[in-house]
Amino acid sequence: MGWKQEVIAAAAMILLHASHANAQTSVTDKYPAPRCGQPHFEVLPQAEDAKPPDQANASLNDYAARQYNREVEAYDVCMRKYIAKANRDAQRIRTEANKEVQRITDNANASIATIRAQIRKATASVKKISNTPPDALAGK
């Protein structure tokens, strides 16, 4: 690797390290679990013997089944909201990360362009002083 490439690589590494050290993240290590109450299976009426239930037990069983269905519906709605929010959060984090990567890339490219311009000036200066062709300097 020529000295130009070494200078460019070193500068890029310094820029990337500095950008990484200064980067602020809003992402936590853990994402909260859903806080949706799961349906209670024990509210469902248990199978009894083969004789038909009396009216009171039938009404109680009907109430328990309706209660269970309400819990299932509430759980479904809650989980759908949780999943939608988690997807939005993931997309927001992805968008922020992509913007940060683009910012780092733009800064690195600008710095590399500046370094290359300085290398061209230094090469021209050396050529002027030593009468060495610029092509001969490129490989050193």
N, CA, C and O atoms as CSV, one atom per row, in Angstrom:
chain,resi,resn,atom,element,x,y,z
A,1,MET,N,N,0.857,-1.174,0.000
A,1,MET,CA,C,0.000,0.000,0.000
A,1,MET,C,C,0.901,1.234,0.000
A,1,MET,O,O,1.824,1.349,0.806
A,2,GLY,N,N,0.611,2.152,-0.922
A,2,GLY,CA,C,1.404,3.376,-1.000
A,2,GLY,C,C,1.084,4.323,0.153
A,2,GLY,O,O,0.096,4.150,0.867
A,3,TRP,N,N,1.931,5.312,0.312
A,3,TRP,CA,C,1.736,6.229,1.435
A,3,TRP,C,C,0.442,7.017,1.297
A,3,TRP,O,O,-0.157,7.395,2.303
A,4,LYS,N,N,0.002,7.271,0.074
A,4,LYS,CA,C,-1.273,7.982,-0.112
A,4,LYS,C,C,-2.432,7.170,0.464
A,4,LYS,O,O,-3.276,7.681,1.200
A,5,GLN,N,N,-2.441,5.896,0.103
A,5,GLN,CA,C,-3.513,5.028,0.580
A,5,GLN,C,C,-3.465,4.896,2.095
A,5,GLN,O,O,-4.506,4.838,2.749
A,6,GLU,N,N,-2.250,4.849,2.660
A,6,GLU,CA,C,-2.119,4.746,4.116
A,6,GLU,C,C,-2.660,5.999,4.794
A,6,GLU,O,O,-3.345,5.907,5.813
A,7,VAL,N,N,-2.361,7.158,4.242
A,7,VAL,CA,C,-2.855,8.416,4.800
A,7,VAL,C,C,-4.377,8.460,4.717
A,7,VAL,O,O,-5.048,8.832,5.680
A,8,ILE,N,N,-4.912,8.081,3.574
A,8,ILE,CA,C,-6.369,8.096,3.394
A,8,ILE,C,C,-7.032,7.109,4.345
A,8,ILE,O,O,-8.038,7.436,4.975
A,9,ALA,N,N,-6.483,5.915,4.453
A,9,ALA,CA,C,-7.062,4.911,5.349
A,9,ALA,C,C,-7.000,5.378,6.795
A,9,ALA,O,O,-7.967,5.213,7.540
A,10,ALA,N,N,-5.881,5.955,7.201
A,10,ALA,CA,C,-5.747,6.434,8.583
A,10,ALA,C,C,-6.741,7.559,8.861
A,10,ALA,O,O,-7.375,7.588,9.915
A,11,ALA,N,N,-6.871,8.469,7.926
A,11,ALA,CA,C,-7.810,9.578,8.109
A,11,ALA,C,C,-9.248,9.070,8.190
A,11,ALA,O,O,-10.036,9.537,9.013
A,12,ALA,N,N,-9.573,8.123,7.341
A,12,ALA,CA,C,-10.930,7.561,7.369
A,12,ALA,C,C,-11.204,6.878,8.699
A,12,ALA,O,O,-12.285,7.033,9.266
A,13,MET,N,N,-10.232,6.122,9.202
A,13,MET,CA,C,-10.409,5.438,10.490
A,13,MET,C,C,-10.590,6.445,11.621
A,13,MET,O,O,-11.427,6.248,12.502
A,14,ILE,N,N,-9.805,7.525,11.597
A,14,ILE,CA,C,-9.936,8.559,12.632
A,14,ILE,C,C,-11.318,9.187,12.568
A,14,ILE,O,O,-11.958,9.389,13.601
A,15,LEU,N,N,-11.778,9.494,11.379
A,15,LEU,CA,C,-13.100,10.100,11.220
A,15,LEU,C,C,-14.206,9.163,11.682
A,15,LEU,O,O,-15.124,9.581,12.388
A,16,LEU,N,N,-14.122,7.915,11.291
A,16,LEU,CA,C,-15.149,6.959,11.692
A,16,LEU,C,C,-15.150,6.750,13.195
A,16,LEU,O,O,-16.215,6.655,13.805
A,17,HIS,N,N,-13.968,6.676,13.802
A,17,HIS,CA,C,-13.893,6.496,15.254
A,17,HIS,C,C,-14.461,7.720,15.962
A,17,HIS,O,O,-15.217,7.579,16.924
A,18,ALA,N,N,-14.111,8.913,15.502
A,18,ALA,CA,C,-14.613,10.134,16.129
A,18,ALA,C,C,-16.124,10.238,15.970
A,18,ALA,O,O,-16.825,10.628,16.905
A,19,SER,N,N,-16.624,9.893,14.797
A,19,SER,CA,C,-18.067,9.943,14.576
A,19,SER,C,C,-18.783,8.944,15.455
A,19,SER,O,O,-19.846,9.243,15.999
A,20,HIS,N,N,-18.211,7.755,15.601
A,20,HIS,CA,C,-18.833,6.729,16.447
A,20,HIS,C,C,-18.825,7.163,17.908
A,20,HIS,O,O,-19.811,6.960,18.616
A,21,ALA,N,N,-17.742,7.749,18.360
A,21,ALA,CA,C,-17.645,8.170,19.757
A,21,ALA,C,C,-18.626,9.286,20.060
A,21,ALA,O,O,-19.129,9.382,21.179
A,22,ASN,N,N,-18.903,10.133,19.077
A,22,ASN,CA,C,-19.799,11.264,19.296
A,22,ASN,C,C,-21.258,10.935,19.015
A,22,ASN,O,O,-22.146,11.720,19.349
A,23,ALA,N,N,-21.511,9.799,18.412
A,23,ALA,CA,C,-22.886,9.444,18.049
A,23,ALA,C,C,-23.714,9.228,19.298
A,23,ALA,O,O,-23.283,8.568,20.243
A,24,GLN,N,N,-24.906,9.794,19.287
A,24,GLN,CA,C,-25.829,9.592,20.396
A,24,GLN,C,C,-26.935,8.685,19.912
A,24,GLN,O,O,-27.460,8.858,18.813
A,25,THR,N,N,-27.285,7.722,20.734
A,25,THR,CA,C,-28.343,6.804,20.342
A,25,THR,C,C,-29.529,6.970,21.270
A,25,THR,O,O,-29.380,7.244,22.461
A,26,SER,N,N,-30.704,6.800,20.701
A,26,SER,CA,C,-31.922,6.851,21.497
A,26,SER,C,C,-32.497,5.456,21.681
A,26,SER,O,O,-33.609,5.284,22.181
A,27,VAL,N,N,-31.719,4.466,21.268
A,27,VAL,CA,C,-32.188,3.087,21.316
A,27,VAL,C,C,-31.786,2.469,22.651
A,27,VAL,O,O,-30.637,2.585,23.078
A,28,THR,N,N,-32.718,1.828,23.288
A,28,THR,CA,C,-32.394,1.130,24.518
A,28,THR,C,C,-32.028,-0.303,24.192
A,28,THR,O,O,-32.330,-0.804,23.109
A,29,ASP,N,N,-31.375,-0.959,25.139
A,29,ASP,CA,C,-30.975,-2.347,24.923
A,29,ASP,C,C,-32.160,-3.295,24.949
A,29,ASP,O,O,-32.116,-4.369,24.351
A,30,LYS,N,N,-33.220,-2.899,25.641
A,30,LYS,CA,C,-34.377,-3.780,25.751
A,30,LYS,C,C,-35.626,-3.024,25.323
A,30,LYS,O,O,-35.785,-1.835,25.599
A,31,TYR,N,N,-36.482,-3.731,24.657
A,31,TYR,CA,C,-37.766,-3.163,24.249
A,31,TYR,C,C,-38.822,-3.735,25.185
A,31,TYR,O,O,-38.815,-4.936,25.456
A,32,PRO,N,N,-39.722,-2.904,25.680
A,32,PRO,CA,C,-40.702,-3.411,26.654
A,32,PRO,C,C,-41.624,-4.469,26.050
A,32,PRO,O,O,-42.041,-4.381,24.895
A,33,ALA,N,N,-41.916,-5.444,26.855
A,33,ALA,CA,C,-42.848,-6.501,26.443
A,33,ALA,C,C,-44.267,-5.938,26.462
A,33,ALA,O,O,-44.525,-4.930,27.121
A,34,PRO,N,N,-45.176,-6.573,25.754
A,34,PRO,CA,C,-46.564,-6.096,25.775
A,34,PRO,C,C,-47.154,-6.238,27.180
A,34,PRO,O,O,-46.803,-7.142,27.938
A,35,ARG,N,N,-48.048,-5.325,27.492
A,35,ARG,CA,C,-48.723,-5.362,28.796
A,35,ARG,C,C,-50.198,-5.682,28.600
A,35,ARG,O,O,-51.071,-5.063,29.209
A,36,CYS,N,N,-50.451,-6.627,27.767
A,36,CYS,CA,C,-51.822,-7.024,27.453
A,36,CYS,C,C,-52.206,-8.209,28.336
A,36,CYS,O,O,-51.500,-9.216,28.393
A,37,GLY,N,N,-53.318,-8.070,29.009
A,37,GLY,CA,C,-53.782,-9.167,29.859
A,37,GLY,C,C,-54.285,-10.327,29.022
A,37,GLY,O,O,-55.194,-10.172,28.205
A,38,GLN,N,N,-53.693,-11.479,29.229
A,38,GLN,CA,C,-54.125,-12.651,28.474
A,38,GLN,C,C,-55.462,-13.151,29.014
A,38,GLN,O,O,-55.755,-13.018,30.202
A,39,PRO,N,N,-56.255,-13.716,28.138
A,39,PRO,CA,C,-57.539,-14.265,28.573
A,39,PRO,C,C,-57.336,-15.362,29.619
A,39,PRO,O,O,-56.377,-16.131,29.553
A,40,HIS,N,N,-58.238,-15.417,30.566
A,40,HIS,CA,C,-58.178,-16.435,31.617
A,40,HIS,C,C,-59.010,-17.632,31.192
A,40,HIS,O,O,-60.240,-17.582,31.182
A,41,PHE,N,N,-58.329,-18.694,30.847
A,41,PHE,CA,C,-59.017,-19.878,30.353
A,41,PHE,C,C,-59.910,-20.508,31.418
A,41,PHE,O,O,-60.886,-21.190,31.104
A,42,GLU,N,N,-59.561,-20.270,32.674
A,42,GLU,CA,C,-60.342,-20.906,33.730
A,42,GLU,C,C,-61.749,-20.318,33.874
A,42,GLU,O,O,-62.567,-20.873,34.609
A,43,VAL,N,N,-62.048,-19.216,33.195
A,43,VAL,CA,C,-63.403,-18.674,33.283
A,43,VAL,C,C,-64.377,-19.460,32.423
A,43,VAL,O,O,-65.591,-19.368,32.604
A,44,LEU,N,N,-63.840,-20.235,31.487
A,44,LEU,CA,C,-64.738,-21.025,30.646
A,44,LEU,C,C,-65.400,-22.124,31.488
A,44,LEU,O,O,-64.771,-22.707,32.370
A,45,PRO,N,N,-66.650,-22.390,31.207
A,45,PRO,CA,C,-67.338,-23.436,31.974
A,45,PRO,C,C,-66.716,-24.800,31.697
A,45,PRO,O,O,-66.378,-25.124,30.559
A,46,GLN,N,N,-66.575,-25.573,32.728
A,46,GLN,CA,C,-66.026,-26.919,32.601
A,46,GLN,C,C,-67.149,-27.881,32.220
A,46,GLN,O,O,-68.305,-27.716,32.608
A,47,ALA,N,N,-66.765,-28.874,31.459
A,47,ALA,CA,C,-67.758,-29.886,31.076
A,47,ALA,C,C,-68.194,-30.641,32.340
A,47,ALA,O,O,-67.378,-31.065,33.159
A,48,GLU,N,N,-69.469,-30.780,32.450
A,48,GLU,CA,C,-69.995,-31.501,33.606
A,48,GLU,C,C,-70.528,-32.839,33.137
A,48,GLU,O,O,-70.188,-33.307,32.051
A,49,ASP,N,N,-71.323,-33.422,33.918
A,49,ASP,CA,C,-71.871,-34.714,33.524
A,49,ASP,C,C,-72.866,-34.557,32.383
A,49,ASP,O,O,-73.141,-33.436,31.955
A,50,ALA,N,N,-73.394,-35.633,31.898
A,50,ALA,CA,C,-74.240,-35.646,30.710
A,50,ALA,C,C,-75.620,-35.041,30.925
A,50,ALA,O,O,-76.323,-34.761,29.954
A,51,LYS,N,N,-76.022,-34.836,32.165
A,51,LYS,CA,C,-77.373,-34.290,32.374
A,51,LYS,C,C,-77.410,-32.817,31.996
A,51,LYS,O,O,-76.416,-32.113,32.174
A,52,PRO,N,N,-78.506,-32.351,31.491
A,52,PRO,CA,C,-78.612,-30.944,31.079
A,52,PRO,C,C,-78.483,-30.022,32.306
A,52,PRO,O,O,-78.998,-30.338,33.378
A,53,PRO,N,N,-77.787,-28.870,32.139
A,53,PRO,CA,C,-77.612,-27.950,33.258
A,53,PRO,C,C,-78.928,-27.260,33.599
A,53,PRO,O,O,-79.790,-27.073,32.740
A,54,ASP,N,N,-79.063,-26.892,34.848
A,54,ASP,CA,C,-80.256,-26.139,35.225
A,54,ASP,C,C,-80.113,-24.707,34.691
A,54,ASP,O,O,-79.045,-24.322,34.215
A,55,GLN,N,N,-81.160,-23.947,34.769
A,55,GLN,CA,C,-81.182,-22.591,34.199
A,55,GLN,C,C,-80.121,-21.694,34.828
A,55,GLN,O,O,-79.482,-20.909,34.128
A,56,ALA,N,N,-79.929,-21.800,36.128
A,56,ALA,CA,C,-78.942,-20.950,36.810
A,56,ALA,C,C,-77.536,-21.263,36.304
A,56,ALA,O,O,-76.763,-20.353,36.002
A,57,ASN,N,N,-77.209,-22.548,36.213
A,57,ASN,CA,C,-75.878,-22.922,35.716
A,57,ASN,C,C,-75.710,-22.543,34.247
A,57,ASN,O,O,-74.630,-22.123,33.831
A,58,ALA,N,N,-76.766,-22.688,33.472
A,58,ALA,CA,C,-76.694,-22.326,32.053
A,58,ALA,C,C,-76.421,-20.830,31.913
A,58,ALA,O,O,-75.600,-20.426,31.089
A,59,SER,N,N,-77.100,-20.008,32.706
A,59,SER,CA,C,-76.883,-18.555,32.658
A,59,SER,C,C,-75.475,-18.196,33.101
A,59,SER,O,O,-74.834,-17.326,32.510
A,60,LEU,N,N,-74.991,-18.874,34.153
A,60,LEU,CA,C,-73.642,-18.623,34.643
A,60,LEU,C,C,-72.608,-19.023,33.598
A,60,LEU,O,O,-71.633,-18.305,33.374
A,61,ASN,N,N,-72.821,-20.161,32.966
A,61,ASN,CA,C,-71.901,-20.622,31.923
A,61,ASN,C,C,-71.910,-19.680,30.727
A,61,ASN,O,O,-70.865,-19.402,30.139
A,62,ASP,N,N,-73.093,-19.190,30.371
A,62,ASP,CA,C,-73.218,-18.249,29.261
A,62,ASP,C,C,-72.475,-16.947,29.595
A,62,ASP,O,O,-71.772,-16.391,28.750
A,63,TYR,N,N,-72.636,-16.477,30.812
A,63,TYR,CA,C,-71.936,-15.270,31.255
A,63,TYR,C,C,-70.419,-15.492,31.192
A,63,TYR,O,O,-69.685,-14.632,30.704
A,64,ALA,N,N,-69.952,-16.646,31.686
A,64,ALA,CA,C,-68.512,-16.948,31.687
A,64,ALA,C,C,-67.975,-16.994,30.256
A,64,ALA,O,O,-66.883,-16.487,29.998
A,65,ALA,N,N,-68.694,-17.571,29.353
A,65,ALA,CA,C,-68.260,-17.647,27.955
A,65,ALA,C,C,-68.194,-16.250,27.341
A,65,ALA,O,O,-67.252,-15.934,26.615
A,66,ARG,N,N,-69.196,-15.411,27.632
A,66,ARG,CA,C,-69.181,-14.031,27.117
A,66,ARG,C,C,-67.997,-13.257,27.707
A,66,ARG,O,O,-67.335,-12.491,27.007
A,67,GLN,N,N,-67.740,-13.467,28.998
A,67,GLN,CA,C,-66.608,-12.801,29.650
A,67,GLN,C,C,-65.286,-13.216,28.987
A,67,GLN,O,O,-64.422,-12.384,28.714
A,68,TYR,N,N,-65.158,-14.500,28.742
A,68,TYR,CA,C,-63.953,-15.007,28.087
A,68,TYR,C,C,-63.811,-14.390,26.694
A,68,TYR,O,O,-62.716,-13.977,26.313
A,69,ASN,N,N,-64.875,-14.324,25.954
A,69,ASN,CA,C,-64.841,-13.740,24.608
A,69,ASN,C,C,-64.443,-12.265,24.668
A,69,ASN,O,O,-63.707,-11.788,23.804
A,70,ARG,N,N,-64.922,-11.543,25.680
A,70,ARG,CA,C,-64.527,-10.132,25.850
A,70,ARG,C,C,-63.023,-10.043,26.128
A,70,ARG,O,O,-62.344,-9.166,25.594
A,71,GLU,N,N,-62.506,-10.946,26.962
A,71,GLU,CA,C,-61.079,-10.944,27.266
A,71,GLU,C,C,-60.247,-11.259,26.020
A,71,GLU,O,O,-59.203,-10.647,25.792
A,72,VAL,N,N,-60.712,-12.209,25.224
A,72,VAL,CA,C,-60.008,-12.549,23.981
A,72,VAL,C,C,-59.986,-11.340,23.055
A,72,VAL,O,O,-58.949,-11.028,22.469
A,73,GLU,N,N,-61.103,-10.666,22.919
A,73,GLU,CA,C,-61.186,-9.489,22.047
A,73,GLU,C,C,-60.272,-8.374,22.552
A,73,GLU,O,O,-59.552,-7.755,21.770
A,74,ALA,N,N,-60.302,-8.121,23.863
A,74,ALA,CA,C,-59.447,-7.076,24.435
A,74,ALA,C,C,-57.970,-7.422,24.226
A,74,ALA,O,O,-57.161,-6.547,23.914
A,75,TYR,N,N,-57.629,-8.682,24.397
A,75,TYR,CA,C,-56.247,-9.127,24.199
A,75,TYR,C,C,-55.829,-8.929,22.744
A,75,TYR,O,O,-54.727,-8.454,22.469
A,76,ASP,N,N,-56.698,-9.290,21.830
A,76,ASP,CA,C,-56.416,-9.148,20.399
A,76,ASP,C,C,-56.177,-7.683,20.050
A,76,ASP,O,O,-55.212,-7.359,19.358
A,77,VAL,N,N,-57.051,-6.797,20.525
A,77,VAL,CA,C,-56.912,-5.365,20.232
A,77,VAL,C,C,-55.607,-4.838,20.829
A,77,VAL,O,O,-54.858,-4.123,20.164
A,78,CYS,N,N,-55.342,-5.191,22.075
A,78,CYS,CA,C,-54.125,-4.733,22.749
A,78,CYS,C,C,-52.871,-5.210,22.007
A,78,CYS,O,O,-51.950,-4.423,21.787
A,79,MET,N,N,-52.828,-6.470,21.626
A,79,MET,CA,C,-51.653,-7.009,20.947
A,79,MET,C,C,-51.475,-6.389,19.562
A,79,MET,O,O,-50.347,-6.147,19.133
A,80,ARG,N,N,-52.567,-6.135,18.872
A,80,ARG,CA,C,-52.458,-5.488,17.556
A,80,ARG,C,C,-51.881,-4.075,17.701
A,80,ARG,O,O,-51.059,-3.653,16.888
A,81,LYS,N,N,-52.311,-3.349,18.733
A,81,LYS,CA,C,-51.769,-2.009,18.986
A,81,LYS,C,C,-50.281,-2.094,19.339
A,81,LYS,O,O,-49.477,-1.298,18.854
A,82,TYR,N,N,-49.925,-3.056,20.178
A,82,TYR,CA,C,-48.522,-3.242,20.567
A,82,TYR,C,C,-47.655,-3.530,19.338
A,82,TYR,O,O,-46.599,-2.921,19.164
A,83,ILE,N,N,-48.095,-4.443,18.504
A,83,ILE,CA,C,-47.332,-4.831,17.317
A,83,ILE,C,C,-47.197,-3.648,16.359
A,83,ILE,O,O,-46.128,-3.428,15.789
A,84,ALA,N,N,-48.275,-2.893,16.184
A,84,ALA,CA,C,-48.224,-1.723,15.298
A,84,ALA,C,C,-47.226,-0.692,15.833
A,84,ALA,O,O,-46.441,-0.131,15.069
A,85,LYS,N,N,-47.259,-0.446,17.140
A,85,LYS,CA,C,-46.327,0.514,17.744
A,85,LYS,C,C,-44.896,0.006,17.625
A,85,LYS,O,O,-43.997,0.780,17.296
A,86,ALA,N,N,-44.668,-1.267,17.883
A,86,ALA,CA,C,-43.317,-1.839,17.776
A,86,ALA,C,C,-42.798,-1.715,16.345
A,86,ALA,O,O,-41.625,-1.403,16.138
A,87,ASN,N,N,-43.649,-1.954,15.368
A,87,ASN,CA,C,-43.247,-1.804,13.963
A,87,ASN,C,C,-42.898,-0.352,13.647
A,87,ASN,O,O,-41.927,-0.084,12.939
A,88,ARG,N,N,-43.695,0.589,14.174
A,88,ARG,CA,C,-43.390,2.012,13.954
A,88,ARG,C,C,-42.060,2.377,14.611
A,88,ARG,O,O,-41.251,3.092,14.020
A,89,ASP,N,N,-41.834,1.891,15.825
A,89,ASP,CA,C,-40.578,2.169,16.518
A,89,ASP,C,C,-39.392,1.590,15.748
A,89,ASP,O,O,-38.361,2.249,15.611
A,90,ALA,N,N,-39.528,0.381,15.252
A,90,ALA,CA,C,-38.449,-0.248,14.484
A,90,ALA,C,C,-38.162,0.554,13.219
A,90,ALA,O,O,-37.002,0.753,12.857
A,91,GLN,N,N,-39.198,1.007,12.558
A,91,GLN,CA,C,-39.015,1.796,11.335
A,91,GLN,C,C,-38.353,3.136,11.650
A,91,GLN,O,O,-37.489,3.592,10.902
A,92,ARG,N,N,-38.757,3.771,12.760
A,92,ARG,CA,C,-38.151,5.041,13.159
A,92,ARG,C,C,-36.662,4.845,13.454
A,92,ARG,O,O,-35.836,5.653,13.030
A,93,ILE,N,N,-36.320,3.787,14.169
A,93,ILE,CA,C,-34.922,3.511,14.489
A,93,ILE,C,C,-34.130,3.239,13.217
A,93,ILE,O,O,-33.006,3.719,13.068
A,94,ARG,N,N,-34.711,2.471,12.300
A,94,ARG,CA,C,-34.048,2.179,11.018
A,94,ARG,C,C,-33.796,3.466,10.234
A,94,ARG,O,O,-32.719,3.653,9.669
A,95,THR,N,N,-34.786,4.346,10.203
A,95,THR,CA,C,-34.648,5.610,9.475
A,95,THR,C,C,-33.554,6.475,10.104
A,95,THR,O,O,-32.724,7.044,9.394
A,96,GLU,N,N,-33.555,6.573,11.441
A,96,GLU,CA,C,-32.525,7.350,12.131
A,96,GLU,C,C,-31.139,6.768,11.870
A,96,GLU,O,O,-30.187,7.514,11.639
A,97,ALA,N,N,-31.021,5.451,11.904
A,97,ALA,CA,C,-29.732,4.805,11.661
A,97,ALA,C,C,-29.252,5.074,10.239
A,97,ALA,O,O,-28.073,5.354,10.021
A,98,ASN,N,N,-30.155,4.989,9.279
A,98,ASN,CA,C,-29.783,5.255,7.885
A,98,ASN,C,C,-29.327,6.699,7.704
A,98,ASN,O,O,-28.376,6.964,6.968
A,99,LYS,N,N,-30.003,7.635,8.374
A,99,LYS,CA,C,-29.589,9.043,8.298
A,99,LYS,C,C,-28.206,9.224,8.909
A,99,LYS,O,O,-27.377,9.959,8.373
A,100,GLU,N,N,-27.955,8.553,10.033
A,100,GLU,CA,C,-26.650,8.659,10.691
A,100,GLU,C,C,-25.551,8.057,9.820
A,100,GLU,O,O,-24.465,8.625,9.708
A,101,VAL,N,N,-25.826,6.924,9.210
A,101,VAL,CA,C,-24.849,6.311,8.303
A,101,VAL,C,C,-24.561,7.252,7.135
A,101,VAL,O,O,-23.408,7.412,6.735
A,102,GLN,N,N,-25.600,7.870,6.592
A,102,GLN,CA,C,-25.397,8.799,5.481
A,102,GLN,C,C,-24.579,10.009,5.916
A,102,GLN,O,O,-23.717,10.480,5.175
A,103,ARG,N,N,-24.854,10.513,7.124
A,103,ARG,CA,C,-24.099,11.661,7.641
A,103,ARG,C,C,-22.630,11.291,7.805
A,103,ARG,O,O,-21.752,12.066,7.424
A,104,ILE,N,N,-22.352,10.123,8.365
A,104,ILE,CA,C,-20.972,9.675,8.555
A,104,ILE,C,C,-20.282,9.487,7.211
A,104,ILE,O,O,-19.128,9.878,7.041
A,105,THR,N,N,-20.989,8.889,6.259
A,105,THR,CA,C,-20.428,8.682,4.924
A,105,THR,C,C,-20.108,10.009,4.252
A,105,THR,O,O,-19.036,10.178,3.672
A,106,ASP,N,N,-21.051,10.955,4.333
A,106,ASP,CA,C,-20.816,12.274,3.734
A,106,ASP,C,C,-19.607,12.963,4.374
A,106,ASP,O,O,-18.777,13.540,3.670
A,107,ASN,N,N,-19.506,12.904,5.701
A,107,ASN,CA,C,-18.361,13.514,6.385
A,107,ASN,C,C,-17.056,12.837,5.991
A,107,ASN,O,O,-16.053,13.510,5.752
A,108,ALA,N,N,-17.066,11.509,5.924
A,108,ALA,CA,C,-15.856,10.773,5.544
A,108,ALA,C,C,-15.450,11.114,4.116
A,108,ALA,O,O,-14.272,11.340,3.838
A,109,ASN,N,N,-16.422,11.151,3.213
A,109,ASN,CA,C,-16.111,11.477,1.814
A,109,ASN,C,C,-15.554,12.896,1.685
A,109,ASN,O,O,-14.616,13.131,0.923
A,110,ALA,N,N,-16.128,13.832,2.425
A,110,ALA,CA,C,-15.629,15.215,2.382
A,110,ALA,C,C,-14.211,15.285,2.939
A,110,ALA,O,O,-13.360,15.981,2.384
A,111,SER,N,N,-13.954,14.579,4.018
A,111,SER,CA,C,-12.610,14.582,4.607
A,111,SER,C,C,-11.605,13.918,3.673
A,111,SER,O,O,-10.481,14.399,3.527
A,112,ILE,N,N,-11.995,12.836,3.052
A,112,ILE,CA,C,-11.109,12.150,2.109
A,112,ILE,C,C,-10.808,13.053,0.918
A,112,ILE,O,O,-9.677,13.085,0.433
A,113,ALA,N,N,-11.809,13.781,0.448
A,113,ALA,CA,C,-11.586,14.712,-0.663
A,113,ALA,C,C,-10.592,15.797,-0.257
A,113,ALA,O,O,-9.724,16.175,-1.044
A,114,THR,N,N,-10.719,16.295,0.968
A,114,THR,CA,C,-9.783,17.305,1.465
A,114,THR,C,C,-8.371,16.728,1.551
A,114,THR,O,O,-7.404,17.378,1.152
A,115,ILE,N,N,-8.255,15.505,2.074
A,115,ILE,CA,C,-6.947,14.852,2.183
A,115,ILE,C,C,-6.346,14.650,0.797
A,115,ILE,O,O,-5.157,14.897,0.594
A,116,ARG,N,N,-7.153,14.205,-0.149
A,116,ARG,CA,C,-6.641,14.001,-1.514
A,116,ARG,C,C,-6.168,15.318,-2.135
A,116,ARG,O,O,-5.162,15.352,-2.844
A,117,ALA,N,N,-6.895,16.393,-1.865
A,117,ALA,CA,C,-6.476,17.701,-2.379
A,117,ALA,C,C,-5.139,18.101,-1.762
A,117,ALA,O,O,-4.273,18.642,-2.450
A,118,GLN,N,N,-4.972,17.839,-0.477
A,118,GLN,CA,C,-3.701,18.156,0.177
A,118,GLN,C,C,-2.569,17.285,-0.382
A,118,GLN,O,O,-1.440,17.751,-0.537
A,119,ILE,N,N,-2.876,16.032,-0.679
A,119,ILE,CA,C,-1.870,15.137,-1.275
A,119,ILE,C,C,-1.450,15.666,-2.640
A,119,ILE,O,O,-0.265,15.658,-2.972
A,120,ARG,N,N,-2.417,16.127,-3.434
A,120,ARG,CA,C,-2.079,16.690,-4.755
A,120,ARG,C,C,-1.185,17.919,-4.603
A,120,ARG,O,O,-0.219,18.089,-5.347
A,121,LYS,N,N,-1.512,18.769,-3.639
A,121,LYS,CA,C,-0.686,19.965,-3.408
A,121,LYS,C,C,0.717,19.565,-2.953
A,121,LYS,O,O,1.713,20.122,-3.417
A,122,ALA,N,N,0.784,18.588,-2.035
A,122,ALA,CA,C,2.094,18.155,-1.542
A,122,ALA,C,C,2.905,17.534,-2.665
A,122,ALA,O,O,4.109,17.772,-2.764
A,123,THR,N,N,2.261,16.739,-3.513
A,123,THR,CA,C,2.952,16.110,-4.633
A,123,THR,C,C,3.473,17.170,-5.597
A,123,THR,O,O,4.607,17.081,-6.069
A,124,ALA,N,N,2.658,18.158,-5.886
A,124,ALA,CA,C,3.080,19.241,-6.783
A,124,ALA,C,C,4.242,20.012,-6.174
A,124,ALA,O,O,5.168,20.403,-6.884
A,125,SER,N,N,4.199,20.235,-4.863
A,125,SER,CA,C,5.275,20.946,-4.185
A,125,SER,C,C,6.579,20.165,-4.247
A,125,SER,O,O,7.638,20.733,-4.513
A,126,VAL,N,N,6.501,18.864,-4.002
A,126,VAL,CA,C,7.693,18.026,-4.066
A,126,VAL,C,C,8.254,18.019,-5.490
A,126,VAL,O,O,9.466,18.105,-5.686
A,127,LYS,N,N,7.387,17.919,-6.454
A,127,LYS,CA,C,7.811,17.905,-7.860
A,127,LYS,C,C,8.527,19.203,-8.211
A,127,LYS,O,O,9.564,19.211,-8.874
A,128,LYS,N,N,7.943,20.288,-7.746
A,128,LYS,CA,C,8.513,21.594,-8.058
A,128,LYS,C,C,9.903,21.730,-7.439
A,128,LYS,O,O,10.828,22.253,-8.061
A,129,ILE,N,N,10.031,21.246,-6.197
A,129,ILE,CA,C,11.299,21.394,-5.499
A,129,ILE,C,C,12.336,20.385,-5.992
A,129,ILE,O,O,13.499,20.741,-6.177
A,130,SER,N,N,11.936,19.146,-6.203
A,130,SER,CA,C,12.910,18.102,-6.523
A,130,SER,C,C,12.966,17.732,-7.995
A,130,SER,O,O,13.794,16.914,-8.398
A,131,ASN,N,N,12.096,18.324,-8.799
A,131,ASN,CA,C,12.023,17.990,-10.221
A,131,ASN,C,C,11.756,16.500,-10.441
A,131,ASN,O,O,12.174,15.932,-11.450
A,132,THR,N,N,11.056,15.868,-9.491
A,132,THR,CA,C,10.674,14.472,-9.624
A,132,THR,C,C,9.295,14.425,-10.268
A,132,THR,O,O,8.389,15.145,-9.849
A,133,PRO,N,N,9.132,13.583,-11.283
A,133,PRO,CA,C,7.799,13.506,-11.908
A,133,PRO,C,C,6.753,13.045,-10.887
A,133,PRO,O,O,7.046,12.166,-10.076
A,134,PRO,N,N,5.546,13.613,-10.905
A,134,PRO,CA,C,4.493,13.233,-9.948
A,134,PRO,C,C,4.156,11.744,-9.999
A,134,PRO,O,O,3.819,11.148,-8.975
A,135,ASP,N,N,4.247,11.143,-11.183
A,135,ASP,CA,C,3.960,9.717,-11.293
A,135,ASP,C,C,4.946,8.882,-10.509
A,135,ASP,O,O,4.586,7.819,-10.003
A,136,ALA,N,N,6.141,9.321,-10.400
A,136,ALA,CA,C,7.171,8.588,-9.659
A,136,ALA,C,C,6.890,8.656,-8.163
A,136,ALA,O,O,7.243,7.742,-7.419
A,137,LEU,N,N,6.257,9.738,-7.725
A,137,LEU,CA,C,5.942,9.908,-6.294
A,137,LEU,C,C,4.744,9.073,-5.887
A,137,LEU,O,O,4.644,8.667,-4.729
A,138,ALA,N,N,3.852,8.811,-6.792
A,138,ALA,CA,C,2.599,8.128,-6.458
A,138,ALA,C,C,2.826,6.736,-5.878
A,138,ALA,O,O,2.059,6.296,-5.022
A,139,GLY,N,N,3.846,6.049,-6.319
A,139,GLY,CA,C,4.095,4.694,-5.837
A,139,GLY,C,C,4.916,4.635,-4.573
A,139,GLY,O,O,5.111,3.550,-4.025
A,140,LYS,N,N,5.400,5.752,-4.093
A,140,LYS,CA,C,6.278,5.735,-2.905
A,140,LYS,C,C,5.515,5.919,-1.637
A,140,LYS,O,O,6.105,5.928,-0.557
